[in-house]
Amino acid sequence: MFNINRVFPDYFYTFSLWSSDKQTKLIDFIMIDTILLCGGGDRIDEDYRPLDGPKDEKLAATYWQWIEQQLRESTYAFCCRHIYHIRIFF
């Protein structure tokens, strides 16, 4: 069951999937916060206008460097974004 109160460990983090014997790393998951990277936190899904860019460009540049480093260090990786807005229709 999905926990709507889920708290992520940070805006950007990684975790790995290992083989059953814990000897071989199979894949890395790189979790990112696209709002900090690109802006647009106040947008709705149907709003297709270009994003205004990050509020803090220096912070975004630091995170981009972190993402690039994670990708260089990984053999296989999924880069995934957090989903902020959950809509429930009744």
Biotite code that builds the C-alpha atoms (Angstrom):
import biotite.structure as struc

atoms = struc.array([
    struc.Atom([0.000, 0.000, 0.000], chain_id="A", res_id=1, res_name="MET", atom_name="CA", element="C"),
    struc.Atom([1.278, 3.464, -0.881], chain_id="A", res_id=2, res_name="PHE", atom_name="CA", element="C"),
    struc.Atom([2.051, 5.654, 2.137], chain_id="A", res_id=3, res_name="ASN", atom_name="CA", element="C"),
    struc.Atom([0.885, 9.209, 1.361], chain_id="A", res_id=4, res_name="ILE", atom_name="CA", element="C"),
    struc.Atom([2.982, 10.484, 4.306], chain_id="A", res_id=5, res_name="ASN", atom_name="CA", element="C"),
    struc.Atom([6.235, 9.161, 2.807], chain_id="A", res_id=6, res_name="ARG", atom_name="CA", element="C"),
    struc.Atom([9.254, 11.255, 3.712], chain_id="A", res_id=7, res_name="VAL", atom_name="CA", element="C"),
    struc.Atom([12.232, 11.050, 1.375], chain_id="A", res_id=8, res_name="PHE", atom_name="CA", element="C"),
    struc.Atom([15.709, 10.943, 2.944], chain_id="A", res_id=9, res_name="PRO", atom_name="CA", element="C"),
    struc.Atom([16.858, 14.020, 0.991], chain_id="A", res_id=10, res_name="ASP", atom_name="CA", element="C"),
    struc.Atom([16.204, 15.971, -2.199], chain_id="A", res_id=11, res_name="TYR", atom_name="CA", element="C"),
    struc.Atom([18.928, 13.964, -3.968], chain_id="A", res_id=12, res_name="PHE", atom_name="CA", element="C"),
    struc.Atom([20.084, 10.488, -2.949], chain_id="A", res_id=13, res_name="TYR", atom_name="CA", element="C"),
    struc.Atom([20.986, 7.050, -4.275], chain_id="A", res_id=14, res_name="THR", atom_name="CA", element="C"),
    struc.Atom([20.254, 3.464, -3.371], chain_id="A", res_id=15, res_name="PHE", atom_name="CA", element="C"),
    struc.Atom([21.278, 0.200, -5.006], chain_id="A", res_id=16, res_name="SER", atom_name="CA", element="C"),
    struc.Atom([19.760, -3.167, -5.826], chain_id="A", res_id=17, res_name="LEU", atom_name="CA", element="C"),
    struc.Atom([22.100, -6.048, -4.987], chain_id="A", res_id=18, res_name="TRP", atom_name="CA", element="C"),
    struc.Atom([22.130, -9.707, -5.936], chain_id="A", res_id=19, res_name="SER", atom_name="CA", element="C"),
    struc.Atom([20.584, -12.112, -3.436], chain_id="A", res_id=20, res_name="SER", atom_name="CA", element="C"),
    struc.Atom([24.016, -13.032, -2.067], chain_id="A", res_id=21, res_name="ASP", atom_name="CA", element="C"),
    struc.Atom([24.853, -9.304, -1.578], chain_id="A", res_id=22, res_name="LYS", atom_name="CA", element="C"),
    struc.Atom([28.089, -9.734, -3.554], chain_id="A", res_id=23, res_name="GLN", atom_name="CA", element="C"),
    struc.Atom([27.130, -8.026, -6.813], chain_id="A", res_id=24, res_name="THR", atom_name="CA", element="C"),
    struc.Atom([25.574, -4.609, -7.293], chain_id="A", res_id=25, res_name="LYS", atom_name="CA", element="C"),
    struc.Atom([22.979, -4.924, -10.050], chain_id="A", res_id=26, res_name="LEU", atom_name="CA", element="C"),
    struc.Atom([21.775, -1.339, -10.494], chain_id="A", res_id=27, res_name="ILE", atom_name="CA", element="C"),
    struc.Atom([21.897, 2.096, -8.889], chain_id="A", res_id=28, res_name="ASP", atom_name="CA", element="C"),
    struc.Atom([18.855, 4.328, -8.491], chain_id="A", res_id=29, res_name="PHE", atom_name="CA", element="C"),
    struc.Atom([19.603, 8.050, -8.566], chain_id="A", res_id=30, res_name="ILE", atom_name="CA", element="C"),
    struc.Atom([16.742, 10.019, -7.056], chain_id="A", res_id=31, res_name="MET", atom_name="CA", element="C"),
    struc.Atom([16.550, 13.693, -8.006], chain_id="A", res_id=32, res_name="ILE", atom_name="CA", element="C"),
    struc.Atom([14.407, 16.732, -7.262], chain_id="A", res_id=33, res_name="ASP", atom_name="CA", element="C"),
    struc.Atom([13.455, 18.286, -10.602], chain_id="A", res_id=34, res_name="THR", atom_name="CA", element="C"),
    struc.Atom([11.882, 21.317, -8.915], chain_id="A", res_id=35, res_name="ILE", atom_name="CA", element="C"),
    struc.Atom([15.261, 22.379, -7.459], chain_id="A", res_id=36, res_name="LEU", atom_name="CA", element="C"),
    struc.Atom([16.951, 21.717, -10.810], chain_id="A", res_id=37, res_name="LEU", atom_name="CA", element="C"),
    struc.Atom([14.444, 23.314, -13.176], chain_id="A", res_id=38, res_name="CYS", atom_name="CA", element="C"),
    struc.Atom([11.874, 25.306, -11.227], chain_id="A", res_id=39, res_name="GLY", atom_name="CA", element="C"),
    struc.Atom([8.158, 24.948, -11.816], chain_id="A", res_id=40, res_name="GLY", atom_name="CA", element="C"),
    struc.Atom([7.033, 23.853, -8.342], chain_id="A", res_id=41, res_name="GLY", atom_name="CA", element="C"),
    struc.Atom([3.855, 25.881, -8.654], chain_id="A", res_id=42, res_name="ASP", atom_name="CA", element="C"),
    struc.Atom([2.789, 24.349, -11.965], chain_id="A", res_id=43, res_name="ARG", atom_name="CA", element="C"),
    struc.Atom([-0.013, 21.890, -12.582], chain_id="A", res_id=44, res_name="ILE", atom_name="CA", element="C"),
    struc.Atom([0.371, 18.866, -14.844], chain_id="A", res_id=45, res_name="ASP", atom_name="CA", element="C"),
    struc.Atom([-1.563, 20.445, -17.720], chain_id="A", res_id=46, res_name="GLU", atom_name="CA", element="C"),
    struc.Atom([0.623, 23.579, -17.770], chain_id="A", res_id=47, res_name="ASP", atom_name="CA", element="C"),
    struc.Atom([3.033, 23.094, -20.681], chain_id="A", res_id=48, res_name="TYR", atom_name="CA", element="C"),
    struc.Atom([4.747, 26.511, -20.597], chain_id="A", res_id=49, res_name="ARG", atom_name="CA", element="C"),
    struc.Atom([8.572, 26.537, -20.428], chain_id="A", res_id=50, res_name="PRO", atom_name="CA", element="C"),
    struc.Atom([9.943, 26.463, -16.886], chain_id="A", res_id=51, res_name="LEU", atom_name="CA", element="C"),
    struc.Atom([11.430, 29.643, -15.439], chain_id="A", res_id=52, res_name="ASP", atom_name="CA", element="C"),
    struc.Atom([14.549, 27.852, -14.251], chain_id="A", res_id=53, res_name="GLY", atom_name="CA", element="C"),
    struc.Atom([15.804, 27.109, -10.739], chain_id="A", res_id=54, res_name="PRO", atom_name="CA", element="C"),
    struc.Atom([15.353, 29.640, -7.947], chain_id="A", res_id=55, res_name="LYS", atom_name="CA", element="C"),
    struc.Atom([18.970, 29.032, -6.852], chain_id="A", res_id=56, res_name="ASP", atom_name="CA", element="C"),
    struc.Atom([21.169, 28.527, -9.916], chain_id="A", res_id=57, res_name="GLU", atom_name="CA", element="C"),
    struc.Atom([24.323, 27.866, -7.873], chain_id="A", res_id=58, res_name="LYS", atom_name="CA", element="C"),
    struc.Atom([22.585, 25.100, -5.897], chain_id="A", res_id=59, res_name="LEU", atom_name="CA", element="C"),
    struc.Atom([21.155, 23.611, -9.111], chain_id="A", res_id=60, res_name="ALA", atom_name="CA", element="C"),
    struc.Atom([24.630, 23.593, -10.707], chain_id="A", res_id=61, res_name="ALA", atom_name="CA", element="C"),
    struc.Atom([25.994, 21.747, -7.656], chain_id="A", res_id=62, res_name="THR", atom_name="CA", element="C"),
    struc.Atom([23.244, 19.142, -7.936], chain_id="A", res_id=63, res_name="TYR", atom_name="CA", element="C"),
    struc.Atom([23.864, 18.714, -11.696], chain_id="A", res_id=64, res_name="TRP", atom_name="CA", element="C"),
    struc.Atom([27.530, 18.008, -10.906], chain_id="A", res_id=65, res_name="GLN", atom_name="CA", element="C"),
    struc.Atom([26.427, 15.453, -8.285], chain_id="A", res_id=66, res_name="TRP", atom_name="CA", element="C"),
    struc.Atom([24.137, 13.738, -10.833], chain_id="A", res_id=67, res_name="ILE", atom_name="CA", element="C"),
    struc.Atom([26.917, 13.604, -13.425], chain_id="A", res_id=68, res_name="GLU", atom_name="CA", element="C"),
    struc.Atom([29.293, 12.096, -10.847], chain_id="A", res_id=69, res_name="GLN", atom_name="CA", element="C"),
    struc.Atom([26.745, 9.437, -9.868], chain_id="A", res_id=70, res_name="GLN", atom_name="CA", element="C"),
    struc.Atom([26.237, 8.496, -13.523], chain_id="A", res_id=71, res_name="LEU", atom_name="CA", element="C"),
    struc.Atom([30.003, 8.269, -14.128], chain_id="A", res_id=72, res_name="ARG", atom_name="CA", element="C"),
    struc.Atom([30.436, 5.978, -11.107], chain_id="A", res_id=73, res_name="GLU", atom_name="CA", element="C"),
    struc.Atom([27.582, 3.634, -11.986], chain_id="A", res_id=74, res_name="SER", atom_name="CA", element="C"),
    struc.Atom([27.623, 0.766, -14.471], chain_id="A", res_id=75, res_name="THR", atom_name="CA", element="C"),
    struc.Atom([23.813, 0.612, -14.683], chain_id="A", res_id=76, res_name="TYR", atom_name="CA", element="C"),
    struc.Atom([21.542, 3.345, -13.343], chain_id="A", res_id=77, res_name="ALA", atom_name="CA", element="C"),
    struc.Atom([17.976, 4.621, -13.327], chain_id="A", res_id=78, res_name="PHE", atom_name="CA", element="C"),
    struc.Atom([17.586, 8.333, -12.738], chain_id="A", res_id=79, res_name="CYS", atom_name="CA", element="C"),
    struc.Atom([14.199, 8.937, -11.103], chain_id="A", res_id=80, res_name="CYS", atom_name="CA", element="C"),
    struc.Atom([12.384, 12.052, -9.958], chain_id="A", res_id=81, res_name="ARG", atom_name="CA", element="C"),
    struc.Atom([10.245, 12.560, -6.918], chain_id="A", res_id=82, res_name="HIS", atom_name="CA", element="C"),
    struc.Atom([6.547, 13.134, -7.495], chain_id="A", res_id=83, res_name="ILE", atom_name="CA", element="C"),
    struc.Atom([5.204, 15.974, -5.387], chain_id="A", res_id=84, res_name="TYR", atom_name="CA", element="C"),
    struc.Atom([1.620, 16.438, -6.344], chain_id="A", res_id=85, res_name="HIS", atom_name="CA", element="C"),
    struc.Atom([-0.816, 13.616, -5.792], chain_id="A", res_id=86, res_name="ILE", atom_name="CA", element="C"),
    struc.Atom([-4.318, 14.273, -7.029], chain_id="A", res_id=87, res_name="ARG", atom_name="CA", element="C"),
    struc.Atom([-7.210, 12.267, -5.752], chain_id="A", res_id=88, res_name="ILE", atom_name="CA", element="C"),
    struc.Atom([-10.469, 12.573, -7.675], chain_id="A", res_id=89, res_name="PHE", atom_name="CA", element="C"),
    struc.Atom([-13.740, 11.588, -6.087], chain_id="A", res_id=90, res_name="PHE", atom_name="CA", element="C"),
])
